[in-house]
Amino acid sequence: MEEHEQHARTKRSPSRVIGITIAYLFLIAMCFTCLFPFLWMLLSSVKTPSEMQNSITLTFFSKTPQWDNYLKVFEKQNIFRGLLNTLIVEVGTIPLCVFFSGLSAFAFSKLDMKHKNVHLMIQLSALMIPYACVVLPLYRAYFKLGLVNTLWPLILPSMFGGVSMMFFFIQFQRGIPSAIFEAAKVDGAGYFTQYCVIMLPLMGPAVAAQVIFMFVGNWNDYFAPSLYLTEDRMKTLQVMLKALSSGAKGELPVAFAGAVVSCIPLYVIYLFFQRFFIEGMAISGIKG
């Protein structure tokens, strides 16, 4: 019997090797597909304008790397000012958005409210409305309030929570036993105290994941800043990077260099906090 099983295992081994080989080849192809745009961006950042404009010969490696393209990025745009504006938006939105989204999620996941599922569905239905549909009324409102060419149109919509973040927190909070909060209620703790003292510390992995996701989203946001910010002193980083490529084609290598500079902080964040990326996807996948 053992000889028969060993023979069957040996017989299946070639097909197993072929299957593993195909799987690895597929994964390598997928990794290359994902990494190639970043590699192309890095290689293009040191090319000459003629190498970028050449549509006949595709040039991967520049014959004479133009490292001064990175200096031109800072000469043509006030990148540090754009970085400061972007960080102001990050600091002005993330803490309050996380706090109030978690507070709303606590109400939906742990409080006994009438028709709370109906209210939740109504709020989630707002995600079906494209942002472009509400751009005009929002712009008119901010213009009347004198907030155009300030950072407030980028900060105000996220200061009091977000629907998608709230839904994410609801899935996480439903996995926390309700008995903890019932015991706290018996001890005289109010709902707000229960959230701040008990729930918020327990939400560590979910909060960390959402902070990272929101940071990356704000960092890469171009659409909203391009609508409300036209003065150079108020532009965020992505709007300034777009200005590098809006001129002649000869500016494309400088634009690629600016993109590389913009990506460096995100790469650093990913290297140090990649565990939270994985935990965030696991939370949303398992409990969602």
N, C-alpha and C positions, 0 to 999 in steps of 0.2 A: 504493500500500500504506500509506504513512504517513498519507494523507488518510483512508483507511478506518479505521485505528486511532484517529486523532484523533476521527473521527465517532462511533465506538463508545464512546470514553471520554466524549465529551460526552453521548452518549445515556444512559450509565449514571450520570452525575453527579447527576441529580435523585433517583434511588433511593438513591445513596450519601449525599446530604445528609439524606434522610429517615431513613436508618438511623442516622446519627450523631446526629441530633436525638433520636430515640427513645432511643438509648443514654444521652445526656446527661440526658434527662428521667428516665430510670430511676435513674441515679446520684444525681441531685438528690433524688429521692423517697427513696432509701435513706439518704442523708446526713441528710435531715430526720427520718426515722424514728429514726435513731440519736441525733441531737442534741436532739430534742424533750423526752425525759425530763429532760435536764440543764437545758434552758431552763425547763421547768415547775418544776423544783426551785428554780432561781434566782429566778423570779418569785414563787413561793409563799412564799419565805423572808421577804418584806417585806409580806405581806398581813396583814390584820386577821383575828381569829378568825371574825368574822361572814362575811367573804368566803370563808373556807375552808369554813365549814359550809353555805353557800348551795348547795343542790342544785337549785335552779330555774334560776338564772342562772350561767353559767360565766364566771368572771372571770379574765382573763389578766393584766391590769395593774391593780395596786392604785391606787385613787384617792388614798389617803394612805399612801405607803410607810412601813412600820414598821421603820426601820433599827435601832431599839433591840432588835429580836428577836435580833440578834447579841450584844448585851450580855447578854441573858437566858440565852443558851447558857452563858456562863461563870459566871453567877450561880447557875443551877440545878444545874450539874454541874461538878466539878473537872476540866475538860477537860485541863489541863496534867498532872494526875496520870495520867489515862487515856492521854495521849500518851506520858508517860514509861514506863508499863507496856508499852505497845505496842512502843516502841523497845527495851526490854529483851528482849522476845520476839524481835524482829528480830535484834538483835546476838547473842543466845544461840543462835539456830538457823541462820542463814544461813551463816556461815563454816564451821562444822563439817559441816553438811549438804552443802555444795558440795564440801568436801575429801574426805569419805568416799564420797560418791556418785561422784565422779570416780575415786577409788581403786578402788572396786568395778568401775566401768566399764572401767578399765585392765586389770583381771584378766580380764574377759570378752572384751575386744577384742584384747588383745595376748599374753596368756599361753597356753601350750599346756596346757590342763587337760582331763581326761577328763570327758565328759558335761557340758560347761559349758553347752551349749544346753538340756539338760534342766533344769539348775539355774536357768538364766535364765527358762525358761518357768514353773517353779514359783514363782519370785519375782514374775513378772508376773501370775500368776493371783491374787495377793493384791489386785490392783487391782479385781478383779471383786467383792470383798466390800464392801458399803456400810459406811461408817463407823458408821452408826446401829446396825448389828448387833453391834458390839463396844463400844458405849458403856457398857453396864451392867457387864461385867467390868472394863473399864478404870477406871470410876468406883469400883468396890469396891476395886480394887487401890490406887488412889491414896488412897482414904479410909483404908485400913488402914495405909498408909505415912505418913499425916498430911500429905499434899501438897495436899489440897483447900484452896481459898482461898489458894493460892500460884501462882506462874507456872510452876512445874515441870511440871505436866501439859501445858502448851503448848510447853515447850521440849524435854523428854526425847524425845518420839516422833521429832523431826526432827534430833536431835543427831548421829546416826550414819548419816545418809544417807536418801534416799528412792528408792523404786523407779522412779517416773516420771522423776525427775531422772537417775537412773543410766541408764535406757534412752535418754534424750536424749543423754547423754554417749557412750554406746556408739556411736550412729550417727555422732557427730562424730569419735570416735577411730578408727573403722574407715577413715576417709578419710585418715588420716595414715600415710605409708609406714612399714612395719615395719622396713625396713632401718636406719633411724635407731637404733632400740632394739637391733637385733642388733649394730651397731657399738659402741654403748655397753656392751653385755654383754661384747664381746671386750675392751674397755678396762678391764673389771673393775667396772663399775657394777652394783649390785644393782637389784632390781625397784623397791624403794622410792625409790632415788636416781633411777632412770629416770623415775619418775612425777613426783617433785618438781622435778627439774632440767630435764627435757626436755618431758614431756607437759603438765604444768600450765601453763607459759608459752604453749604452742601452743594451749591451750584458751581463750585470751582471749575471743573472740567468744561462744563457747558459755557460758562462765562468766558473762559480763556479762548475757547474755540470761536465764539462769536466776536470777541474783541479782535482777534486776528482777521477773521473774514471781513469785518466792517472796516478795519484799518486798510486792508488791501483794496476794498471797494472804493473807499474815499480817495485813496492814493491814485488809483487809476481812472477816476471819474473825469471825463472830459465834457460830456454833453451839457450838464447843468452849469458848470463854470463858464463854458463858452457862451452861454445865453446871458448870464447876469453880469459877467465881468469883462469890461472892454478897456479899462485903464490898466496900463502896464504895472503900476504899483500894487494892484489888487489881484493880478492873475495868479492862478495856482500853477503848480509844476507842469501838469499835462497841457495846459493851454500855452505855456511858454514853449514847450517842446513842439507843439504843432506849428508855432510861428517859425521854428527853424526850418521847416520843410515847405512852408507856404510860398517861398520865393522862387528863385530859379532852380533848375534841376541840379546845378552845381552845389547846392546846399544840402543835398541828400546825405552825403557822408557825415556832415556835421549833425544832421538830424538823427542819424543812427548812433552817433557818439552820445548825443543827448539821451537817447533811449537807454543806452547802456548805463549811463550815470544814474538815470531814474530807477533802473532795475536793481542797482546794487543794494539799497536798503531792504528791498523785498527779499532778495536772496539771503541776506544776513538774518532777517527775521525767520525765514523758512528753516535755515540751518539750525537755529537755536530753539525754535518752537514747533518743529515738524511733528512732535508727538501730539500736540494739541490739534493739529490739522487732522491727524488720523483719528483721534478720539472724537472730534467733532463729526466726522463723516460716519464713524461707528454709531454714535448716539442717534444721529438723524436716520441712519439706515435701519437700526434695530427697533427703535421705539417709534419711528415714524410710520 
